[in-house]
Amino acid sequence: MAALDLLGRRWTLRVIWELHRNGVPIGFRDLQRRCDDMSSSVLSTRLTELREAGIAASTATAAQPSWHLTALGDDLVTAMGPLLDWSRAWAERR
């Protein structure tokens, strides 16, 4: 239930998707832009929650931290694959 609670929070799945999409670490501002300019406070909260859950991590650089999925985060994306397949089939029926 804790995982479903986390994943059901506003913007959480989008943040995970954007961290997964290119497969390379991404800075906070770039991630914010990719998430349709969500508020910085919401993004910061979601990244903190994902870090605490072991799904995302940051790597410090000279300019700013870069965010990426952890191995556990990659496993989550893989586990969500069947749901993505189902949602595509569902969308085609509508």
Secondary structure, DSSP 4 states (H G I P E B T S, - for coil): -HHHHHHTSTTHHHHHHHHHHSSS-EEHHHHHHHTTT--HHHHHHHHHHHHHTTSEEEE--SS--EEEE-HHHHHHHHHTHHHHHHHHHHHHH-
